[in-house]
Amino acid sequence: MRTPLIPSFNLRVRNAGSIPSANRAGTTILLVEQNARMALLIAMRGFVLETGRVMLSDTAANLLANEEMKAHYLGAHNHIKEARQRRLDERAQA
């Protein structure tokens, strides 16, 4: 029998190593994390959401190797600056 999914809200994981251990024991885990690199290092699959839309989805290994992922979501400072500027422009137009 599979372990039931137990929702946890605002859970702080102090030891990221406990997530793969729980998964190997048969627990399905949905991890929502802003630190994409850390999350992909322990995940099997990843889904990149931006403003509520799925921008990328693949195995964690493929996402870590994906050039678009690297450029836009794994610490590319220009992308962050561009996104902030777009938000400021959108607010100015509203």
Secondary structure, 3 states (H helix, E strand, C coil): CCCCCCCCCCCCCCCCCHHHHHHHCCCCCCCCCCCHHHHHHHCCEEEEEECCEEEEEEEHHHHHHCHHHHHHHCCCHHHHHHHHHHHHHHHHHC
